[in-house]
Amino acid sequence: MDAIGIIPARYASTRFEGKVLADLCGKPVIQHVYEKAKQAKLLDDLIVACDDERVKKVVQEFGGKAILTSPDQPTGTDRLTEVVNPLDVKVIVNIQGDEPFVQSTMIDGG
């Protein structure tokens, strides 16, 4: 695999618990992020790295791919690392789970 996008998504946010599941125009924030990132042409795969079954379930319900990580991970980068360590991948793109207005061109470098 050449390039993978990882979206760290923590339910237990200290300032706004459940922020990634908050409704934004009829969809959870994480769905907006996933759908925009999925449009990137350079990504071979896209995974949400989440700390909570509720996030994993929502992602799977809208057709996304999610992996449950340890809730003890202190940062999104640690969550990302837990997911990609066993993978053979050349490029890892860290896509913030609370950035619903990300554009695929930002990921593709356009």
N, CA, C and O of each residue as an XYZ file, in Angstrom:
440
protein
N       0.861     -1.176      0.000
C       0.000      0.000      0.000
C       0.903      1.233      0.000
O       1.885      1.300      0.739
N       0.558      2.191     -0.828
C       1.370      3.404     -0.899
C       0.964      4.456      0.123
O       1.814      4.973      0.848
N      -0.329      4.780      0.190
C      -0.762      5.872      1.073
C      -2.054      5.502      1.797
O      -2.990      4.954      1.215
N      -2.064      5.819      3.072
C      -3.246      5.551      3.891
C      -3.610      6.809      4.668
O      -2.739      7.529      5.154
N      -4.894      7.058      4.775
C      -5.382      8.152      5.600
C      -5.902      7.579      6.906
O      -6.684      6.627      6.913
N      -5.462      8.165      8.006
C      -5.941      7.760      9.323
C      -6.623      8.970      9.954
O      -6.062     10.065      9.993
N      -7.822      8.758     10.439
C      -8.580      9.821     11.104
C      -8.680      9.461     12.589
O      -9.551      8.681     12.973
N      -7.802     10.017     13.426
C      -7.957      9.785     14.858
C      -9.235     10.466     15.347
O      -9.463     11.643     15.067
N     -10.051      9.734     16.063
C     -11.335     10.271     16.520
C     -11.562      9.847     17.966
O     -11.881      8.692     18.246
N     -11.397     10.786     18.864
C     -11.521     10.490     20.293
C     -12.889     10.940     20.795
O     -13.257     12.109     20.675
N     -13.628     10.000     21.354
C     -14.924     10.335     21.944
C     -14.729     11.144     23.216
O     -15.458     12.100     23.480
N     -13.735     10.747     23.997
C     -13.517     11.324     25.319
C     -12.750     12.648     25.265
O     -11.802     12.848     26.025
N     -13.147     13.527     24.394
C     -12.515     14.843     24.309
C     -12.732     15.593     25.620
O     -13.836     15.601     26.166
N     -11.680     16.218     26.114
C     -11.789     16.892     27.411
C     -12.635     18.156     27.346
O     -13.280     18.515     28.331
N     -12.645     18.831     26.214
C     -13.419     20.071     26.121
C     -14.846     19.866     25.616
O     -15.738     20.652     25.935
N     -15.064     18.799     24.821
C     -16.386     18.574     24.237
C     -16.532     17.071     24.001
O     -16.291     16.575     22.900
N     -16.930     16.359     25.053
C     -17.078     14.912     24.948
C     -18.058     14.557     23.832
O     -19.145     15.125     23.732
N     -17.650     13.613     23.006
C     -18.502     13.166     21.910
C     -18.521     14.095     20.717
O     -19.381     13.960     19.847
N     -17.586     15.041     20.655
C     -17.559     16.041     19.576
C     -17.625     15.406     18.190
O     -18.321     15.916     17.312
N     -16.911     14.300     17.982
C     -16.891     13.694     16.649
C     -18.238     13.104     16.259
O     -18.484     12.836     15.083
N     -19.119     12.899     17.248
C     -20.459     12.381     16.951
C     -21.522     13.476     16.952
O     -22.698     13.216     16.698
N     -21.097     14.694     17.238
C     -22.055     15.810     17.261
C     -22.673     15.999     15.884
O     -22.005     15.850     14.860
N     -23.960     16.330     15.876
C     -24.675     16.549     14.625
C     -24.260     17.867     13.988
O     -24.239     18.911     14.640
N     -23.935     17.801     12.715
C     -23.617     18.985     11.924
C     -24.378     18.859     10.613
O     -24.001     18.084      9.734
N     -25.437     19.619     10.493
C     -26.266     19.595      9.272
C     -26.776     18.193      8.946
O     -26.789     17.784      7.785
N     -27.194     17.465      9.973
C     -27.818     16.162      9.756
C     -26.883     14.969      9.733
O     -27.338     13.837      9.566
N     -25.590     15.193      9.897
C     -24.621     14.095      9.926
C     -23.661     14.319     11.091
O     -23.424     15.456     11.498
N     -23.107     13.228     11.626
C     -22.078     13.416     12.648
C     -20.820     14.039     12.038
O     -20.511     13.819     10.867
N     -20.110     14.806     12.838
C     -18.883     15.469     12.375
C     -17.949     14.468     11.705
O     -17.403     14.754     10.639
N     -17.760     13.309     12.306
C     -16.831     12.312     11.763
C     -17.245     11.852     10.366
O     -16.385     11.520      9.551
N     -18.523     11.829     10.083
C     -18.974     11.426      8.750
C     -18.592     12.476      7.719
O     -18.183     12.131      6.610
N     -18.718     13.739      8.063
C     -18.293     14.802      7.147
C     -16.814     14.648      6.815
O     -16.413     14.724      5.653
N     -16.008     14.429      7.855
C     -14.561     14.276      7.658
C     -14.282     13.067      6.768
O     -13.517     13.165      5.808
N     -14.892     11.941      7.080
C     -14.649     10.701      6.337
C     -15.042     10.852      4.865
O     -14.286     10.473      3.971
N     -16.214     11.401      4.628
C     -16.690     11.525      3.244
C     -15.795     12.444      2.420
O     -15.533     12.164      1.250
N     -15.331     13.520      3.008
C     -14.426     14.426      2.283
C     -13.085     13.747      2.029
O     -12.550     13.822      0.923
N     -12.539     13.083      3.052
C     -11.246     12.411      2.910
C     -11.329     11.264      1.903
O     -10.369     11.003      1.178
N     -12.449     10.596      1.860
C     -12.638      9.465      0.945
C     -12.536      9.909     -0.521
O     -12.240      9.097     -1.397
N     -12.777     11.167     -0.777
C     -12.697     11.705     -2.135
C     -11.256     11.934     -2.594
O     -11.019     12.170     -3.779
N     -10.304     11.870     -1.686
C      -8.898     12.075     -2.054
C      -8.447     10.971     -3.000
O      -8.699      9.790     -2.763
N      -7.792     11.364     -4.050
C      -7.360     10.413     -5.074
C      -6.088      9.656     -4.691
O      -5.843      8.568     -5.211
N      -5.290     10.204     -3.807
C      -4.004      9.603     -3.482
C      -4.050      8.558     -2.375
O      -3.058      7.866     -2.145
N      -5.176      8.430     -1.687
C      -5.267      7.475     -0.588
C      -5.705      6.099     -1.080
O      -6.689      5.971     -1.808
N      -4.966      5.082     -0.675
C      -5.339      3.703     -1.000
C      -6.332      3.132      0.001
O      -7.075      2.199     -0.305
N      -6.335      3.703      1.201
C      -7.243      3.233      2.243
C      -7.499      4.387      3.206
O      -6.713      5.332      3.279
N      -8.595      4.304      3.938
C      -8.972      5.331      4.903
C      -9.572      4.635      6.115
O     -10.503      3.839      5.988
N      -9.031      4.943      7.299
C      -9.466      4.282      8.527
C      -9.663      5.319      9.626
O      -8.846      6.224      9.795
N     -10.747      5.178     10.362
C     -10.958      5.975     11.564
C     -10.367      5.183     12.727
O     -10.737      4.032     12.960
N      -9.444      5.811     13.455
C      -8.831      5.205     14.635
C      -9.542      5.799     15.853
O      -9.289      6.946     16.220
N     -10.422      5.027     16.473
C     -11.271      5.586     17.526
C     -11.069      4.883     18.861
O     -10.582      3.754     18.929
N     -11.457      5.587     19.916
C     -11.260      5.085     21.280
C     -12.529      4.547     21.924
O     -12.517      4.169     23.095
N     -13.620      4.509     21.172
C     -14.904      4.194     21.789
C     -15.787      3.440     20.797
O     -15.838      3.772     19.612
N     -16.477      2.426     21.300
C     -17.370      1.610     20.459
C     -18.462      2.458     19.798
O     -18.897      2.134     18.693
N     -18.912      3.531     20.445
C     -19.958      4.369     19.865
C     -19.482      5.011     18.572
O     -20.237      5.099     17.604
N     -18.251      5.452     18.553
C     -17.693      6.059     17.340
C     -17.540      4.993     16.262
O     -17.919      5.205     15.110
N     -16.988      3.856     16.639
C     -16.805      2.754     15.677
C     -18.136      2.363     15.043
O     -18.220      2.175     13.829
N     -19.160      2.243     15.858
C     -20.482      1.851     15.362
C     -21.039      2.873     14.371
O     -21.558      2.498     13.320
N     -20.936      4.147     14.699
C     -21.443      5.193     13.805
C     -20.694      5.162     12.477
O     -21.309      5.250     11.414
N     -19.380      5.038     12.533
C     -18.576      4.992     11.306
C     -18.991      3.807     10.445
O     -19.170      3.948      9.235
N     -19.142      2.657     11.055
C     -19.542      1.473     10.299
C     -20.957      1.613      9.744
O     -21.244      1.113      8.655
N     -21.836      2.280     10.471
C     -23.207      2.469      9.991
C     -23.265      3.318      8.727
O     -24.134      3.091      7.885
N     -22.369      4.289      8.566
C     -22.393      5.071      7.327
C     -21.469      4.479      6.251
O     -21.248      5.096      5.209
N     -20.932      3.277      6.514
C     -20.140      2.574      5.507
C     -18.647      2.806      5.595
O     -17.909      2.411      4.693
N     -18.188      3.436      6.660
C     -16.763      3.691      6.834
C     -16.056      2.542      7.516
O     -16.675      1.590      7.991
N     -14.751      2.659      7.549
C     -13.887      1.653      8.165
C     -13.322      2.233      9.455
O     -12.762      3.330      9.448
N     -13.464      1.509     10.559
C     -12.987      1.999     11.848
C     -12.293      0.890     12.613
O     -12.681     -0.276     12.536
N     -11.259      1.269     13.352
C     -10.531      0.350     14.212
C     -10.524      0.938     15.610
O     -10.215      2.113     15.806
N     -10.868      0.107     16.571
C     -10.874      0.525     17.966
C      -9.449      0.489     18.504
O      -8.749     -0.516     18.376
N      -9.033      1.592     19.104
C      -7.700      1.695     19.697
C      -7.831      1.802     21.213
O      -8.931      1.941     21.748
N      -6.712      1.736     21.877
C      -6.715      1.842     23.333
C      -7.237      3.207     23.770
O      -6.827      4.227     23.217
N      -8.124      3.243     24.740
C      -8.605      4.533     25.248
C      -7.524      5.276     26.028
O      -7.700      6.445     26.372
N      -6.421      4.611     26.305
C      -5.329      5.217     27.069
C      -4.341      5.998     26.203
O      -3.405      6.605     26.723
N      -4.545      5.985     24.890
C      -3.643      6.739     24.020
C      -3.779      8.225     24.330
O      -4.895      8.746     24.318
N      -2.670      8.928     24.611
C      -2.761     10.337     25.011
C      -3.037     11.313     23.864
O      -3.555     12.405     24.095
N      -2.696     10.927     22.632
C      -2.879     11.856     21.505
C      -3.400     11.119     20.272
O      -3.379      9.890     20.199
N      -3.862     11.902     19.317
C      -4.289     11.330     18.049
C      -3.146     10.668     17.307
O      -3.350      9.667     16.620
N      -1.951     11.211     17.436
C      -0.782     10.613     16.792
C      -0.495      9.239     17.369
O      -0.124      8.322     16.636
N      -0.662      9.087     18.682
C      -0.482      7.772     19.300
C      -1.540      6.791     18.810
O      -1.246      5.619     18.574
N      -2.767      7.270     18.657
C      -3.860      6.437     18.158
C      -3.545      5.999     16.722
O      -3.722      4.833     16.370
N      -3.084      6.930     15.911
C      -2.703      6.647     14.532
C      -1.591      5.595     14.496
O      -1.659      4.639     13.724
N      -0.584      5.775     15.325
C       0.552      4.854     15.364
C       0.104      3.441     15.717
O       0.605      2.471     15.148
N      -0.823      3.318     16.639
C      -1.330      1.999     17.024
C      -1.953      1.283     15.824
O      -1.817      0.068     15.682
N      -2.627      2.030     14.975
C      -3.285      1.435     13.806
C      -2.287      1.089     12.704
O      -2.386      0.021     12.101
N      -1.333      1.971     12.433
C      -0.451      1.754     11.280
C       0.758      0.876     11.562
O       1.374      0.374     10.622
N       1.120      0.674     12.829
C       2.315     -0.126     13.132
C       2.349     -1.479     12.421
O       3.393     -1.841     11.879
N       1.266     -2.231     12.398
C       1.338     -3.541     11.736
C       1.209     -3.484     10.206
O       1.305     -4.518      9.546
N       0.997     -2.308      9.644
C       0.765     -2.189      8.204
C       2.055     -1.895      7.445
O       2.985     -1.295      7.985
N       2.095     -2.322      6.199
C       3.201     -1.994      5.304
C       2.717     -0.867      4.396
O       2.056     -1.105      3.385
N       3.054      0.352      4.772
C       2.561      1.521      4.049
C       3.686      2.549      3.934
O       4.499      2.691      4.848
N       3.728      3.262      2.815
C       4.798      4.239      2.580
C       4.460      5.628      3.108
O       5.323      6.314      3.656
N       3.206      6.041      2.944
C       2.794      7.390      3.339
C       1.575      7.291      4.251
O       0.618      6.575      3.959
N       1.631      8.022      5.360
C       0.517      8.067      6.306
C       0.050      9.511      6.393
O       0.842     10.413      6.665
N      -1.235      9.723      6.163
C      -1.807     11.062      6.254
C      -2.693     11.112      7.489
O      -3.655     10.353      7.608
N      -2.361     12.008      8.402
C      -3.118     12.197      9.640
C      -4.195     13.243      9.366
O      -3.885     14.415      9.152
N      -5.451     12.822      9.373
C      -6.581     13.695      9.064
C      -7.366     13.909     10.354
O      -7.859     12.949     10.946
N      -7.484     15.128     10.780
C      -8.116     15.424     12.064
C      -9.607     15.079     12.053
O     -10.340     15.483     11.151
N     -10.041     14.335     13.057
C     -11.423     13.875     13.150
C     -12.426     14.956     13.462
O     -13.632     14.746     13.330
N     -11.941     16.114     13.877
C     -12.859     17.214     14.189
C     -12.715     18.374     13.202
O     -12.935     19.532     13.554
N     -12.344     18.047     11.966
C     -12.214     19.040     10.897
C     -13.223     18.731      9.790
O     -12.837     18.243      8.728
N     -14.505     19.007     10.021
C     -15.528     18.611      9.047
C     -15.459     19.350      7.718
O     -16.127     18.962      6.759
N     -14.668     20.399      7.651
C     -14.596     21.157      6.398
C     -13.313     20.882      5.624
O     -12.961     21.627      4.709
N     -12.609     19.800      5.998
C     -11.430     19.398      5.243
C     -11.854     19.117      3.802
O     -12.967     18.652      3.554
N     -10.972     19.400      2.869
C     -11.253     19.144      1.465
C     -10.286     18.089      0.934
O      -9.132     18.039      1.358
N     -10.741     17.261      0.026
C      -9.889     16.213     -0.521
C      -8.658     16.791     -1.198
O      -7.604     16.156     -1.205
N      -8.773     17.979     -1.764
C      -7.619     18.612     -2.422
C      -6.509     18.938     -1.412
O      -5.332     18.979     -1.772
N      -6.887     19.169     -0.157
C      -5.880     19.403      0.888
C      -5.056     18.138      1.116
O      -3.857     18.213      1.384
N      -5.687     17.002      1.011
C      -5.021     15.719      1.205
C      -4.183     15.378     -0.016
O      -3.067     14.872      0.111
N      -4.716     15.652     -1.186
C      -4.013     15.356     -2.427
C      -2.901     16.356     -2.729
O      -2.071     16.124     -3.608
N      -2.889     17.472     -1.994
C      -1.838     18.461     -2.214
C      -2.151     19.447     -3.317
O      -1.254     20.102     -3.848
N      -3.434     19.554     -3.666
C      -3.815     20.435     -4.770
C      -4.181     21.817     -4.368
O      -4.517     22.639     -5.220
